[in-house]
């Protein structure tokens, strides 16, 4: 196993600062145990044995730490052939790839798929799964569509503008995200703003598509980090 590089910028990283002490140790030990493409078996039992052979930690601690790293955008989780794997998102920015093939398969099953390409493929697959789930939900519940065939009157050629902002439906958000191919999780975006009463900071939302684009820009700027701030509010 080749040596890994840990840069001093880790001490001032806003992303790393979101981690607890254990989660940060978990991340550092992950760096020196994953393969030359930044991938590893994501089963908690395997991670426990590889990362903490001399420490008394539980599989729940491992699972919780892995989920936290996924939440802040340090790792991307995926499955191949029914088995869970992880991909360190910014691997190519900090490490040198020496081997022509990785030890663990990418989401497309290939061992030589780069870390950046694997992250992109994981994002695409995740979006496809979400859209399929939304489509299945709509098909299984046609009553809503029949009783309210035009749930967003503001989009009806500008009609009813006097009524002010009308929240979009989840399927509208999903369709817009798919159109832009922006990697935004439509369910997470919708749940976040619905829970906030469609407010952005202290102001009522006026243009939901603009809010999606803002979310998209912040997600890209953070390198797949799903943490946002809107007027002092955070997800």
N, C-alpha and C positions, 0 to 999 in steps of 0.2 A: 504494500500500500504506500503510494508516494506521500511526501509531506504536504501539508495543506498550509495555505496562507491566511493569517488573520491580521487584518490591517488595524492600525490605531484608530481609524475612523469609527470602529465598533463602539468606542467609548463615548462618542458624541452622536451616535445614530438615534434619531427620533423613534425609529421602528424598534430597535433593540431596547430602548428605554421603556417600551410598553410591556416588556417581559419581566417576570419575577426572577429572583436569583436562580431558582431551580430551572426555570424555562430557558434562561440564558446559558446555564451550564449544559442543559440538554442540547441546545443549539450548537455549542462549541464541540461537544462530543460527537454530534451528528456530522459535523464538518470533517472530522478525521476518520469517520467510519464508512461514509457513503462511497460509491464507486467513482470512477474518474469522470463520470458525466453528471455527478451530483444527485444520483438516484440511490434508493435503498428500499428494502422490504419494510413496509409500514405496519406490520403486525406488532402490537405492543409487546408480546412475549419475546419476539426476536430483538426488538429495540432494547428491551430491558437487559437481555443477555449480552448484547454487543456493546451497549453504551455504558452500562453500570454493572460490570461483572463482580466488583468488590463492594458494592453499595447495596444497602437494604432499601430498595424502592419498590413500589407496587406498580402493577400494570395500569391501574387507574391513574396514578401520577404520570406515567408515560403517555397514556391516552389523552389526558387533559393538556399536557404540555404540547403534544403534537397538534391538537386542535387549536391551541392558542397560536402556535406558529403559523398555522394555516389561516387563522382569522386575521392576523396582522400582515399576511402576505409574504412570509419568508419561505414557506413551502407550499407546493401545490400537491394536493392529494388526488390519486386516480386509481383505477383498477384495470388490470389486464388479466384475462383468462380467469376472472373471478377472485384474483388475489390483490390485496391493497399494496400500493407503492407510494413513495413520496418523491418529489422533485424539488431540489433547492432552486428557487426562482432565479436568483442573480448569480448563479454559479460561474458562468463564463466571464463575468465582470471581474472576478477576484481570483479564479483558479486557472491553472494551465491544464488543458486536456492532452494527455500523452498517449493514451491507448486509442486504438481505432474502434474498439467496441466496448460498450459498457457491460458491467456485470449483470445489471437488471434491465428488463425491457422497458421501453417508453410506452406511452398509451397506444401507439400504433403497432406495438409488438417488435419494433426494430431496436437492436442494441446500439446502433450507430447514430440514432436520432439525437441531435444536440439538445442541450438544456433549454435554450430559448425556443426552439421549435416545439419541443415537448410541452412547454408551458402554453404556447399558442394553441396546440392541438387539444390540450386539456380544457382550455377556455371554450373552444369551439364545441367540444363534446358536451360540456356542461350546459351551454346555451341551448344546444339541440335537445338535450334531455328535458330541460325546463319547458321549452316550447311544446314538446310532445305531451308533457304532463298537463300543460294548460289546455291544449287542444282536446285531450281526453276528457278533462273536466268540463269543458264547454259542451262536448258531444253528449256527455252523460247527464247534463242538466240543461236541456233545451227550454225549460219553462221560463228561465230568466230572459232568454233571447226573444221568446214569443210575447211575453208580457211587457217587455221594454225594448222594442226593436231598435230604438235610437237613444241609448242611455247617455249620450253626450251631445245635447242639442247645440252646444256652442260650435260644433264642427259642421253643422248643417248650413253651409254656404253663408256663414256669418249671422244666421238667424239667432234670435234670443240673446244677443250680446248684452242687452240691458240687464239680464239676470246675473251678470258677473261670471266669475270663474266656476266652471263645473269640473269636478275631478274626473280624470280618465278612468276607463275600466282597465283591469289587469291585462286583458288581451290587447288593448290598444298600446299599452306600455311595452308589452312583449313584442308586438309587431314593429314598433318604432325602433326598439333596440336591435331587432333582427335586421331591419332595413339599414341601420347604421353599422351593424356588425361591430358593436363597441365593447362587447364583453361584459356589459352591465347585467347584473342579476335583476330581472324585472320584478320578481316576487319580493326581493329584499328592498328594492327601491319603493315599490308600492306600499309594502307594510310599514316602512319607515315613515313616509309622509302621511299615510292614512292615520297612523298612531299619533301624529303631531297635529292632526286636524287640518292638514294641507297648509301648514304654516312654514315659512322660511324665515327663521329667526323670529322676529316679532311682527312680520308682515304676512298677509295672506298671499298664497301663491297665485300668480297671474298667468303664467305660461308653463305648463307642465313639461313641454318638450324642451324648453330652455333649462329647466331644472334637471332633466335627464342629461343634457349636454354638459352641464356644469359638473354633475356627478361623474360623467364619463372622463372629463378632463382631469379631475382630481384623482380618479382611479389610475389613469395613465401616468400622471405625475408621480404618484406614490409607488409605482411599480407593482401593481396588483395588490395594493394594500386597501382593504375595505374599512377605512376609517375616514370619516368626513366631518367637517364642521360647517354649519350654516348659521351665521349670526350668533355664535356662542353655543349652538346645539351640536351635539356629536352623536354619532352612531356607534 
